[in-house]
């Protein structure tokens, strides 16, 4: 009887265990014995990782499959966004779990909520010290980003940017500040003093009238810094001015009408997807003028497919064929002047949207490229009209009215 209960050697399984298909087998082993040297040996797991003797790719693939399946199930259960797996910190987490080996004990609710959070705040403060030193050595920029929450409060996020990167400082409820330039000046002054007057090279805000006034006050009070309007916001305002022109406004309104009619009827949407090979028409937003251009582009690219749909026997026999709204949509869609205006919008807005995409990225600083990019955009517009200045002179006046006044700033010229 004693022999039947003899302890199996570590790492072996009985015949019944090896024949089982239960996924839980060997998922939770006892932790391996660790010694002080493990803390040093596992410092750089990527460079020290070696294939174990006899370890096959099939085994590794099976083990990784278990890991991914279990993690994904937890991810779906708690509703974690998919893009979180792109974070570098997630890769680091996987590495240290692998270093520990089987039997790692996950953090408790209390540990995540109290001591680990305090430790992370402390580590963040230590990291911030390196940024502060960078500000003192090379200077920095204060960035303000205003937005509104669901309760219609005006909130402003303040960040500081330097060669080391951007750091979030504080979010302020500016509902009582954003009304006048004087109040915004007081708020911005507080952050300049907080970061250090001698460290701040420029303060960046959007180009709303109250911020323009606040910027002038800042430059008067602190001669060593510059107020700079946001280039992205400036370009968006240029597009807004262009889409206020009668020809552009009428074209955009017709596009909105076509989109609204199609997407307010499920049957028409299904028919659209059939003829466009499941490609959608973007829904325009009146306050985002780059979106207006993208919407025009999408409709133009689907012109042939939509023409086929509206001239098909399926459409003629549908219940929507005799509707007044449908007749108006088809009338506009088959109107040559409508498509001429769409092409005109491409020639004007296309190069400007290209500049907008350049400046609205976070991969690298673009201040040194803005002037050249705008010059090339204007040259592209002129070429698209064959150099006939009469056709685009009004557009250039709208561009210069914003660009020359707001973005001809010393930091941009230096860049």
Secondary structure as a PSIPRED ss2 file (coil, helix, strand):
# PSIPRED VFORMAT (PSIPRED V4.0)

   1 X C   1.000  0.000  0.000
   2 X C   1.000  0.000  0.000
   3 X H   0.000  1.000  0.000
   4 X H   0.000  1.000  0.000
   5 X H   0.000  1.000  0.000
   6 X C   1.000  0.000  0.000
   7 X C   1.000  0.000  0.000
   8 X C   1.000  0.000  0.000
   9 X C   1.000  0.000  0.000
  10 X C   1.000  0.000  0.000
  11 X C   1.000  0.000  0.000
  12 X C   1.000  0.000  0.000
  13 X C   1.000  0.000  0.000
  14 X C   1.000  0.000  0.000
  15 X H   0.000  1.000  0.000
  16 X H   0.000  1.000  0.000
  17 X H   0.000  1.000  0.000
  18 X H   0.000  1.000  0.000
  19 X C   1.000  0.000  0.000
  20 X C   1.000  0.000  0.000
  21 X C   1.000  0.000  0.000
  22 X C   1.000  0.000  0.000
  23 X C   1.000  0.000  0.000
  24 X C   1.000  0.000  0.000
  25 X C   1.000  0.000  0.000
  26 X C   1.000  0.000  0.000
  27 X C   1.000  0.000  0.000
  28 X C   1.000  0.000  0.000
  29 X C   1.000  0.000  0.000
  30 X C   1.000  0.000  0.000
  31 X C   1.000  0.000  0.000
  32 X C   1.000  0.000  0.000
  33 X C   1.000  0.000  0.000
  34 X C   1.000  0.000  0.000
  35 X C   1.000  0.000  0.000
  36 X H   0.000  1.000  0.000
  37 X H   0.000  1.000  0.000
  38 X H   0.000  1.000  0.000
  39 X H   0.000  1.000  0.000
  40 X H   0.000  1.000  0.000
  41 X H   0.000  1.000  0.000
  42 X C   1.000  0.000  0.000
  43 X C   1.000  0.000  0.000
  44 X C   1.000  0.000  0.000
  45 X H   0.000  1.000  0.000
  46 X H   0.000  1.000  0.000
  47 X H   0.000  1.000  0.000
  48 X H   0.000  1.000  0.000
  49 X C   1.000  0.000  0.000
  50 X C   1.000  0.000  0.000
  51 X C   1.000  0.000  0.000
  52 X C   1.000  0.000  0.000
  53 X C   1.000  0.000  0.000
  54 X C   1.000  0.000  0.000
  55 X C   1.000  0.000  0.000
  56 X C   1.000  0.000  0.000
  57 X H   0.000  1.000  0.000
  58 X H   0.000  1.000  0.000
  59 X H   0.000  1.000  0.000
  60 X H   0.000  1.000  0.000
  61 X H   0.000  1.000  0.000
  62 X H   0.000  1.000  0.000
  63 X H   0.000  1.000  0.000
  64 X H   0.000  1.000  0.000
  65 X H   0.000  1.000  0.000
  66 X H   0.000  1.000  0.000
  67 X H   0.000  1.000  0.000
  68 X H   0.000  1.000  0.000
  69 X H   0.000  1.000  0.000
  70 X H   0.000  1.000  0.000
  71 X H   0.000  1.000  0.000
  72 X H   0.000  1.000  0.000
  73 X H   0.000  1.000  0.000
  74 X H   0.000  1.000  0.000
  75 X H   0.000  1.000  0.000
  76 X H   0.000  1.000  0.000
  77 X H   0.000  1.000  0.000
  78 X H   0.000  1.000  0.000
  79 X C   1.000  0.000  0.000
  80 X C   1.000  0.000  0.000
  81 X C   1.000  0.000  0.000
  82 X H   0.000  1.000  0.000
  83 X H   0.000  1.000  0.000
  84 X H   0.000  1.000  0.000
  85 X H   0.000  1.000  0.000
  86 X H   0.000  1.000  0.000
  87 X C   1.000  0.000  0.000
  88 X H   0.000  1.000  0.000
  89 X H   0.000  1.000  0.000
  90 X H   0.000  1.000  0.000
  91 X H   0.000  1.000  0.000
  92 X H   0.000  1.000  0.000
  93 X H   0.000  1.000  0.000
  94 X H   0.000  1.000  0.000
  95 X H   0.000  1.000  0.000
  96 X H   0.000  1.000  0.000
  97 X H   0.000  1.000  0.000
  98 X H   0.000  1.000  0.000
  99 X H   0.000  1.000  0.000
 100 X H   0.000  1.000  0.000
 101 X C   1.000  0.000  0.000
 102 X C   1.000  0.000  0.000
 103 X C   1.000  0.000  0.000
 104 X C   1.000  0.000  0.000
 105 X C   1.000  0.000  0.000
 106 X C   1.000  0.000  0.000
 107 X C   1.000  0.000  0.000
 108 X C   1.000  0.000  0.000
 109 X H   0.000  1.000  0.000
 110 X H   0.000  1.000  0.000
 111 X H   0.000  1.000  0.000
 112 X H   0.000  1.000  0.000
 113 X H   0.000  1.000  0.000
 114 X C   1.000  0.000  0.000
 115 X H   0.000  1.000  0.000
 116 X H   0.000  1.000  0.000
 117 X H   0.000  1.000  0.000
 118 X H   0.000  1.000  0.000
 119 X H   0.000  1.000  0.000
 120 X H   0.000  1.000  0.000
 121 X H   0.000  1.000  0.000
 122 X H   0.000  1.000  0.000
 123 X H   0.000  1.000  0.000
 124 X H   0.000  1.000  0.000
 125 X H   0.000  1.000  0.000
 126 X H   0.000  1.000  0.000
 127 X H   0.000  1.000  0.000
 128 X H   0.000  1.000  0.000
 129 X H   0.000  1.000  0.000
 130 X H   0.000  1.000  0.000
 131 X H   0.000  1.000  0.000
 132 X H   0.000  1.000  0.000
 133 X H   0.000  1.000  0.000
 134 X H   0.000  1.000  0.000
 135 X H   0.000  1.000  0.000
 136 X H   0.000  1.000  0.000
 137 X H   0.000  1.000  0.000
 138 X H   0.000  1.000  0.000
 139 X C   1.000  0.000  0.000
 140 X E   0.000  0.000  1.000
 141 X E   0.000  0.000  1.000
 142 X E   0.000  0.000  1.000
 143 X E   0.000  0.000  1.000
 144 X E   0.000  0.000  1.000
 145 X E   0.000  0.000  1.000
 146 X E   0.000  0.000  1.000
 147 X E   0.000  0.000  1.000
 148 X E   0.000  0.000  1.000
 149 X C   1.000  0.000  0.000
 150 X C   1.000  0.000  0.000
 151 X C   1.000  0.000  0.000
 152 X C   1.000  0.000  0.000
 153 X C   1.000  0.000  0.000
 154 X E   0.000  0.000  1.000
 155 X E   0.000  0.000  1.000
 156 X E   0.000  0.000  1.000
 157 X E   0.000  0.000  1.000
 158 X E   0.000  0.000  1.000
 159 X E   0.000  0.000  1.000
 160 X E   0.000  0.000  1.000
 161 X E   0.000  0.000  1.000
 162 X E   0.000  0.000  1.000
 163 X C   1.000  0.000  0.000
 164 X C   1.000  0.000  0.000
 165 X E   0.000  0.000  1.000
 166 X E   0.000  0.000  1.000
 167 X E   0.000  0.000  1.000
 168 X E   0.000  0.000  1.000
 169 X E   0.000  0.000  1.000
 170 X E   0.000  0.000  1.000
 171 X E   0.000  0.000  1.000
 172 X E   0.000  0.000  1.000
 173 X E   0.000  0.000  1.000
 174 X C   1.000  0.000  0.000
 175 X C   1.000  0.000  0.000
 176 X C   1.000  0.000  0.000
 177 X C   1.000  0.000  0.000
 178 X C   1.000  0.000  0.000
 179 X C   1.000  0.000  0.000
 180 X C   1.000  0.000  0.000
 181 X H   0.000  1.000  0.000
 182 X H   0.000  1.000  0.000
 183 X H   0.000  1.000  0.000
 184 X H   0.000  1.000  0.000
 185 X H   0.000  1.000  0.000
 186 X H   0.000  1.000  0.000
 187 X H   0.000  1.000  0.000
 188 X H   0.000  1.000  0.000
 189 X H   0.000  1.000  0.000
 190 X H   0.000  1.000  0.000
 191 X H   0.000  1.000  0.000
 192 X H   0.000  1.000  0.000
 193 X H   0.000  1.000  0.000
 194 X H   0.000  1.000  0.000
 195 X H   0.000  1.000  0.000
 196 X C   1.000  0.000  0.000
 197 X C   1.000  0.000  0.000
 198 X C   1.000  0.000  0.000
 199 X C   1.000  0.000  0.000
 200 X E   0.000  0.000  1.000
 201 X E   0.000  0.000  1.000
 202 X E   0.000  0.000  1.000
 203 X E   0.000  0.000  1.000
 204 X E   0.000  0.000  1.000
 205 X E   0.000  0.000  1.000
 206 X C   1.000  0.000  0.000
 207 X C   1.000  0.000  0.000
 208 X C   1.000  0.000  0.000
 209 X H   0.000  1.000  0.000
 210 X H   0.000  1.000  0.000
 211 X H   0.000  1.000  0.000
 212 X H   0.000  1.000  0.000
 213 X H   0.000  1.000  0.000
 214 X H   0.000  1.000  0.000
 215 X H   0.000  1.000  0.000
 216 X H   0.000  1.000  0.000
 217 X H   0.000  1.000  0.000
 218 X H   0.000  1.000  0.000
 219 X H   0.000  1.000  0.000
 220 X H   0.000  1.000  0.000
 221 X H   0.000  1.000  0.000
 222 X C   1.000  0.000  0.000
 223 X C   1.000  0.000  0.000
 224 X C   1.000  0.000  0.000
 225 X C   1.000  0.000  0.000
 226 X E   0.000  0.000  1.000
 227 X E   0.000  0.000  1.000
 228 X E   0.000  0.000  1.000
 229 X E   0.000  0.000  1.000
 230 X C   1.000  0.000  0.000
 231 X H   0.000  1.000  0.000
 232 X H   0.000  1.000  0.000
 233 X H   0.000  1.000  0.000
 234 X H   0.000  1.000  0.000
 235 X H   0.000  1.000  0.000
 236 X H   0.000  1.000  0.000
 237 X H   0.000  1.000  0.000
 238 X H   0.000  1.000  0.000
 239 X H   0.000  1.000  0.000
 240 X H   0.000  1.000  0.000
 241 X H   0.000  1.000  0.000
 242 X H   0.000  1.000  0.000
 243 X C   1.000  0.000  0.000
 244 X C   1.000  0.000  0.000
 245 X C   1.000  0.000  0.000
 246 X H   0.000  1.000  0.000
 247 X H   0.000  1.000  0.000
 248 X H   0.000  1.000  0.000
 249 X H   0.000  1.000  0.000
 250 X H   0.000  1.000  0.000
 251 X H   0.000  1.000  0.000
 252 X H   0.000  1.000  0.000
 253 X H   0.000  1.000  0.000
 254 X H   0.000  1.000  0.000
 255 X H   0.000  1.000  0.000
 256 X H   0.000  1.000  0.000
 257 X H   0.000  1.000  0.000
 258 X H   0.000  1.000  0.000
 259 X H   0.000  1.000  0.000
 260 X H   0.000  1.000  0.000
 261 X H   0.000  1.000  0.000
 262 X H   0.000  1.000  0.000
 263 X H   0.000  1.000  0.000
 264 X C   1.000  0.000  0.000
 265 X C   1.000  0.000  0.000
 266 X H   0.000  1.000  0.000
 267 X H   0.000  1.000  0.000
 268 X H   0.000  1.000  0.000
 269 X H   0.000  1.000  0.000
 270 X H   0.000  1.000  0.000
 271 X H   0.000  1.000  0.000
 272 X H   0.000  1.000  0.000
 273 X H   0.000  1.000  0.000
 274 X H   0.000  1.000  0.000
 275 X H   0.000  1.000  0.000
 276 X C   1.000  0.000  0.000
 277 X C   1.000  0.000  0.000
 278 X C   1.000  0.000  0.000
 279 X C   1.000  0.000  0.000
 280 X C   1.000  0.000  0.000
 281 X C   1.000  0.000  0.000
 282 X C   1.000  0.000  0.000
 283 X C   1.000  0.000  0.000
 284 X C   1.000  0.000  0.000
 285 X C   1.000  0.000  0.000
 286 X C   1.000  0.000  0.000
 287 X C   1.000  0.000  0.000
 288 X C   1.000  0.000  0.000
 289 X H   0.000  1.000  0.000
 290 X H   0.000  1.000  0.000
 291 X H   0.000  1.000  0.000
 292 X H   0.000  1.000  0.000
 293 X H   0.000  1.000  0.000
 294 X H   0.000  1.000  0.000
 295 X H   0.000  1.000  0.000
 296 X H   0.000  1.000  0.000
 297 X H   0.000  1.000  0.000
 298 X H   0.000  1.000  0.000
 299 X H   0.000  1.000  0.000
 300 X H   0.000  1.000  0.000
 301 X H   0.000  1.000  0.000
 302 X C   1.000  0.000  0.000
 303 X H   0.000  1.000  0.000
 304 X H   0.000  1.000  0.000
 305 X H   0.000  1.000  0.000
 306 X H   0.000  1.000  0.000
 307 X H   0.000  1.000  0.000
 308 X H   0.000  1.000  0.000
 309 X H   0.000  1.000  0.000
 310 X H   0.000  1.000  0.000
 311 X C   1.000  0.000  0.000
 312 X C   1.000  0.000  0.000
 313 X H   0.000  1.000  0.000
 314 X H   0.000  1.000  0.000
 315 X H   0.000  1.000  0.000
 316 X H   0.000  1.000  0.000
 317 X C   1.000  0.000  0.000
 318 X C   1.000  0.000  0.000
 319 X C   1.000  0.000  0.000
 320 X C   1.000  0.000  0.000
 321 X C   1.000  0.000  0.000
 322 X C   1.000  0.000  0.000
 323 X C   1.000  0.000  0.000
 324 X H   0.000  1.000  0.000
 325 X H   0.000  1.000  0.000
 326 X H   0.000  1.000  0.000
 327 X H   0.000  1.000  0.000
 328 X H   0.000  1.000  0.000
 329 X H   0.000  1.000  0.000
 330 X H   0.000  1.000  0.000
 331 X H   0.000  1.000  0.000
 332 X H   0.000  1.000  0.000
 333 X H   0.000  1.000  0.000
 334 X C   1.000  0.000  0.000
 335 X C   1.000  0.000  0.000
 336 X H   0.000  1.000  0.000
 337 X H   0.000  1.000  0.000
 338 X H   0.000  1.000  0.000
 339 X H   0.000  1.000  0.000
 340 X H   0.000  1.000  0.000
 341 X H   0.000  1.000  0.000
 342 X H   0.000  1.000  0.000
 343 X H   0.000  1.000  0.000
 344 X H   0.000  1.000  0.000
 345 X H   0.000  1.000  0.000
 346 X H   0.000  1.000  0.000
 347 X H   0.000  1.000  0.000
 348 X H   0.000  1.000  0.000
 349 X H   0.000  1.000  0.000
 350 X H   0.000  1.000  0.000
 351 X H   0.000  1.000  0.000
 352 X H   0.000  1.000  0.000
 353 X H   0.000  1.000  0.000
 354 X H   0.000  1.000  0.000
 355 X H   0.000  1.000  0.000
 356 X H   0.000  1.000  0.000
 357 X H   0.000  1.000  0.000
 358 X H   0.000  1.000  0.000
 359 X H   0.000  1.000  0.000
 360 X C   1.000  0.000  0.000
 361 X C   1.000  0.000  0.000
 362 X C   1.000  0.000  0.000
 363 X C   1.000  0.000  0.000
 364 X C   1.000  0.000  0.000
 365 X C   1.000  0.000  0.000
 366 X C   1.000  0.000  0.000
 367 X H   0.000  1.000  0.000
 368 X H   0.000  1.000  0.000
 369 X H   0.000  1.000  0.000
 370 X H   0.000  1.000  0.000
 371 X H   0.000  1.000  0.000
 372 X H   0.000  1.000  0.000
 373 X H   0.000  1.000  0.000
 374 X H   0.000  1.000  0.000
 375 X H   0.000  1.000  0.000
 376 X H   0.000  1.000  0.000
 377 X H   0.000  1.000  0.000
 378 X H   0.000  1.000  0.000
 379 X H   0.000  1.000  0.000
 380 X H   0.000  1.000  0.000
 381 X H   0.000  1.000  0.000
 382 X H   0.000  1.000  0.000
 383 X H   0.000  1.000  0.000
 384 X H   0.000  1.000  0.000
 385 X C   1.000  0.000  0.000
 386 X C   1.000  0.000  0.000
 387 X C   1.000  0.000  0.000
 388 X C   1.000  0.000  0.000
 389 X H   0.000  1.000  0.000
 390 X H   0.000  1.000  0.000
 391 X H   0.000  1.000  0.000
 392 X H   0.000  1.000  0.000
 393 X H   0.000  1.000  0.000
 394 X H   0.000  1.000  0.000
 395 X H   0.000  1.000  0.000
 396 X H   0.000  1.000  0.000
 397 X H   0.000  1.000  0.000
 398 X H   0.000  1.000  0.000
 399 X H   0.000  1.000  0.000
 400 X H   0.000  1.000  0.000
 401 X H   0.000  1.000  0.000
 402 X H   0.000  1.000  0.000
 403 X H   0.000  1.000  0.000
 404 X H   0.000  1.000  0.000
 405 X H   0.000  1.000  0.000
 406 X H   0.000  1.000  0.000
 407 X C   1.000  0.000  0.000
 408 X C   1.000  0.000  0.000
 409 X C   1.000  0.000  0.000
 410 X H   0.000  1.000  0.000
 411 X H   0.000  1.000  0.000
 412 X H   0.000  1.000  0.000
 413 X H   0.000  1.000  0.000
 414 X H   0.000  1.000  0.000
 415 X C   1.000  0.000  0.000
